[in-house]
Amino acid sequence: MKQWHYADANKQQHQTTEEELPALVSHGVITPTTMVWSAGLTNWQPADQALPDLFRDTQTSGPPPIPGAPVASGRTSHEVDYEIFGDDMQIVEVELDPRETVIGEAGAMNYMEEDIAFESKMGDGTKPDEGLMGKLLGAGKRMITGESIFMTHFTHAGPAGKRRVAFAAPYPGKIIPVDLSVVGGELICQKDSFLCAALGTEVSIAFNRRLGAGFFGGEGFILQRLRGDGMAFVHAGGTVVKRELKGETLRVDTGCLVGFSPGVEYDIERAGNLKSMFFGGEGLFLATLRGHGTVYLQSLPFSRMADRIIKHAPSRIGGSSQGEGSVLGGIGRLLDGD
């Protein structure tokens, strides 16, 4: 089997087989300008010259452009600016030029300036000519992920100037800005982590085809896929760690995984031997990530935080009142009739 070598944006060299090349191209790991080499070539060459057959259809891939939309040269998504405020409970302000649009999860908007018009739609706007059945199918897929069937579109409807709309994080953590054009045009993330994105970003679901990941991965078979070439914003709990994998393998608590880019394989493996699985306190299974790409991790998954709150909550809502060591706390419970 013929071997190929390619250099990434950091000029790190990687090796792959000829059979794997189409997948690397479709996921954006190898682009037309990526330098490649294989036996029989005298020098390194751009991929579109050395492998022209793999790039004949690249001009038609990705989400279609939005009719009449103000997009950057060569982009299909609106080009928005942004600013993030706060530390543990963050807000992202998205700045819009006239006719620019940002899409957000229902209920995520915090505030907006004048001239911002908003509308709830069934879909992300990447398929404006889609029929009713297609929209209903897309809404059904969103229901599977536990999200609202509607998304809210915020558009600068004024004649001039810049206007801002802000989106708030749903619980303590960090908002992660992701330029999809930099991470290969796609990000696979937890189904509840998406916050907002520039119009032109396709928001869909991704079924994990590995049985281990499906049954024991926490998120099940379903993850969320963000695809496009604009800015997208996802939220994670606690502290966020960004790791770049260059052929390495990373084992992660299943709840601590936020998202990963193309080129990274995701699977679930057993957490050591039986004794470690049942008495190690790290759970029965760990997520295994391997390959080349970007991985985002979180230190405080919402499920873990919710479990701790319930465990230490007063007994009236299913927990224990231990740890409320104040004398006033006991008096308060007596006055309440406990």
Secondary structure by P-SEA (a helix, b strand, c coil): cbbbbbbccccbbbbbcccaaaaaaaaccccccbbbbcccccccccccccccccccccccccccccccccccccccbbbbbbccccccbbbbbbbbcccbbbbbcccccccccccbbbbbcccccccccccaaaaaaaaaaaaaaccccbbbbbbccccbbbbbbbbbbcccbbbbbbccccccccccccccccccccccbbbbbbbccccccccccccccbbbbbbccbbbbbbbccbbbbbbbccbbbbcccccccccccccccccccccccccccccccccbbbbbbcbbbbbbbcccaaaaaaaaaaaccccccccccccccaaaaaaaaaacc
